[in-house]
Structures are given as structure tokens and as C-alpha cells.
Amino acid sequence: MSSDLLPGLIGASYRGIGFDMPDTRSEAGRRIQRHLFPGRDQAAYDDFGKSPNVVSIEGVILGDDYITKAHALEAAFAAPGSARLMHPWLGPMRVMMLEPGEISFSSRELRLARITATFERIEAGTASLIRRLSLLPDLASGLAAAATTLIEAASSSALSGIGNKAAQRSSRIVTQTLASGSGRRGPLRIAAAAYPGGATAERFAAGVATMTSAVLAATPALTAGPVGRAAEAPAPAQSLDARDALTFSLDLADDLNSAIDAAPASTDRAMLAGASGLLLSAVARTLPYTAFDVPDAAMLARSRILATSSKLADRSQVQASAIAPQTLDVARLAEDLGTEAARDLNEIIGRLPRLLIVERSYETDAFALSHHLYGDDPTGVEAGYEDIVARNRPRHPSHIRPGRIEAVRR
């Protein structure tokens, strides 16, 4: 992901070719014709209806493969007909290129190509009026169903014994990943206790779904039902923060994506891809209830979700020749889910206060620091003091240790 090289970049794609879109603008209005007549001071106007929605983008391709991607994007620009543009803020849309796009290189910017293109959006009728609503719940349900179907299809495409062996190997990978997990201990304990294992493909899919349901059910902010076709999870003995559940699901999905490459057979790889899809659907269910306090945390979540969904989509497409069309459904839904999650997070990031880092070489009093930062508005000093204490968690508010102190810009 380019965001790993340069944090803050936002992913987009055109005809399935990914790039980053730091800047974009749209034109909207009506087609008005003005008429001027001799001897009259006032003009006359004719309204010819809504003007085309023009979307202009400025993108970048960053990384070692930037030349290969630039050639692919050049071919995409030259392809005839309308195409799908995955817009990081407005979501997927059908567009038509109005004029040739530009791809530029510079000796002052190594491993980077710049893109400029202008599209005309093709309206999708009345469905576009409700496009502003988040599609994450529907995508989560669709991905969970497609992932479960993929696991069962992988088993049915092989002999019964081979399918059961693959399910047992995949189940063992999940169990080992939970046992060796270095993430947050609360979700790991709940997931390990709820995961029943699976000797068949059906039991493996139900086991992963039950495990994710248990983590979601332990999050008070959620009204979590089962993910996929699984039985109701038992009531948890402890509660989780939504961010803990989100981080756990992302961590385990990443681990399973990595395990796909080392799987011994296509049946195993398809089952692991399905399990990763179930976990990614849990991420989508958790995201709307996750509270972010600063943009850095939301941008990290956006980067991780995009990376995880992209890896799952890539690995599912590789398996398409072995087990189709279920893998293609998982790949498409995973990519759409990542884009929709990034679109929702972009809205959140713009409303969050910026993080402020204060370096001190001596012990600092939290209240004195709050006066220094927010003293121009006395009404905000107490709230600033409470925020500094909550973020840095000193042993005593009047003795914050030397070093890095976190606060927010107000």
C-alpha cells in the first residue's frame, strides 16, 4: 500500500487499477442559457436542465511498481466505453472520460507518477439519491454469505475426505493463530473460548462465524447477531471496547491472508480466504460503532482496512481459476467493502481534532500544561486538563514524566 510509504494517501481505482487520490473536485449545477436583447437591461434565461456531473481527479502512483501500474492505467484510459471509478469520498460510480488523461513523471520524484483525469459521471437513476447512506451493513452481510458459500464450495469441489482434511488443516491454523496471538488479550480469550474447531467445511465455516459472533456480542456498543450461518454465540463473561473488537478482527484476518500463500492446496487456500472474509465482515459491522479521538487513529484504521481487503481480493482472484465464481464474489465484495469503509472514515477524519505533541525534558504539571495550551479560552482549560490526563495516564497529574506528551489542538 502506498499509504505505508507516505501516510495520509487515500486509495482509489479506475477499471480495477489502484492508485492514490489526494485531491479531487466535482462540478455540479444547471445548464443555463442567458439571452441579451438590445434596449433591455434585464437578461432572459432558459433552463435546459441539470448539467453533467464532472469529476476531476489528481492522483499518484507510488512504489517500486509505479511504471507497471502507469502502463496499466494508460491502457485503462484508452479503453472504450464507460468504466467504474472507485472514489474514496463518493464511493463507486460509472464514469466516461471526457478528454485524455495525463500521466507524468519527474526526475525530482523517484518511484512516483502523477495522474490527472476528468470524467463525466453517468447517473444511476433514483438509486443515486440514497447513495450518501453507508453501504457497510449490506456489504458485511453479503461478504459473510459469500465467504461461507466459498468455504462450502471448496469442500464440495473436492473428494469428501480431501475436503474434510482441508477443513481440519484450516481449523488448526485458526487455533494456532489464536494461541500465538500477540494482540489484545480480551478478544483473544473470548475468541479462543468460542471457537469450536471444524472437522468438516460446514463446521469450519460455522466455527469461524461463531467465534466472530462471540467477539461482536461482547461489545456493548453493538447489537450483534451471528456472522454468516452460525448458531447464536453464548453470552460473554467480559465486555470489549469496539476498537478492541475491530483490531482483533483485522489482526486475525491479516494472519489468515498470510497463511493463504503457504497453504498446501487450493481447497485450503479457498477455505482460509473464506474465513478471512468472515472476519472482514466483522470489521465492517464494528466500524460504525468505533470511536476515534484523533485523525491519526482513524487514518491507521483506514490504511489497515484497505490493505486487508486488498490482500483478500488479490488472493481470492488468484484462486478464481480453481474455484469459481465464489472466489470472484468474495474478491469483489472485499474490494467494495474496503472502499466503502475508507469513504466512511474520510468523513470521520475531517471532523476529528488534530493531535498535538509536546516534548518536555522535565516533569510537567497537567493543569499548568493545559493553561499553557488552552489558556486563551478559560472555559476550555478544565476539559483540556482532563483530556491530557486521559491520554497520557500519568501516575499523578502533577508529575507527568519527561518526554512525549499528547494533547489535541482546539
C-alpha positions, 0 to 999 in steps of 0.5 A: 500500500502506498499509504505505508510509504507516505501516510495520509494517501487515500486509495482509489481505482479506475477499471480495477487499477489502484492508485492514490487520490489526494485531491479531487473536485466535482462540478455540479449545477444547471445548464443555463442559457442567458439571452441579451436583447438590445434596449433591455437591461434585464437578461432572459434565461432558459433552463435546459436542465441539470448539467453533467456531473464532472469529476476531476481527479489528481492522483499518484502512483507510488512504489517500486511498481509505479511504471507497471501500474502507469502502463496499466492505467494508460491502457485503462484510459484508452479503453472504450466505453464507460468504466467504474471509478472507485472514489474514496469520498463518493464511493463507486460510480460509472464514469466516461472520460471526457478528454485524455488523461495525463500521466507524468513523471519527474526526475525530482520524484523517484518511484512516483507518477502523477495522474490527472483525469476528468470524467463525466459521471453517468447517473444511476437513476433514483438509486443515486439519491440514497447513495450518501447512506453507508453501504457497510451493513449490506456489504458485511452481510453479503461478504459473510454469505459469500465467504461461507458459500466459498468455504462450502464450495471448496469442500464440495469441489473436492473428494469428501475426505480431501475436503474434510482434511482441508477443513481440519488443516484450516481449523488448526491454523485458526487455533494456532493463530489464536494461541500465538496471538500477540494482540489484545488479550480480551478478544483473544480469550473470548475468541479462543473460548468460542471457537469450536474447531471444524472437522468438516467445511460446514463446521469450519465455516460455522466455527469461524462465524461463531467465534466472530459472533462471540467477539461482536456480542461482547461489545456493548456498543453493538447489537450483534447477531451471528456472522454468516450461518452460525448458531447464536454465540453464548453470552460473554463473561467480559465486555470489549471496547469496539476498537478492541473488537475491530483490531482483533478482527483485522489482526486475525484476518491479516494472519489468515491472508498470510497463511493463504500463500503457504497453504498446501492446496487450493481447497485450503487456500479457498477455505482460509480466504473464506474465513478471512472474509468472515472476519472482514465482515466483522470489521465492517459491522464494528466500524460504525460503532468505533470511536476515534479521538484523533485523525491519526487513529482513524487514518491507521484504521483506514490504511489497515482496512484497505490493505486487508481487503486488498490482500483478500481480493488479490488472493481470492482472484488468484484462486478464481481459476480453481474455484469459481465464481465464489472466489470472484464474489468474495474478491469483489465484495472485499474490494467494495467493502474496503472502499466503502469503509475508507469513504466512511472514515474520510468523513470521520477524519475531517471532523476529528481534532488534530493531535498535538505533541509536546516534548518536555525534558522535565516533569510537567504539571497537567493543569499548568500544561493545559493553561499553557495550551488552552489558556486563551479560552478559560472555559476550555482549560478544565476539559483540556486538563482532563483530556491530557490526563486521559491520554497520557495516564500519568501516575499523578497529574502533577508529575507527568514524566519527561518526554512525549506528551499528547494533547489535541489542538482546539 
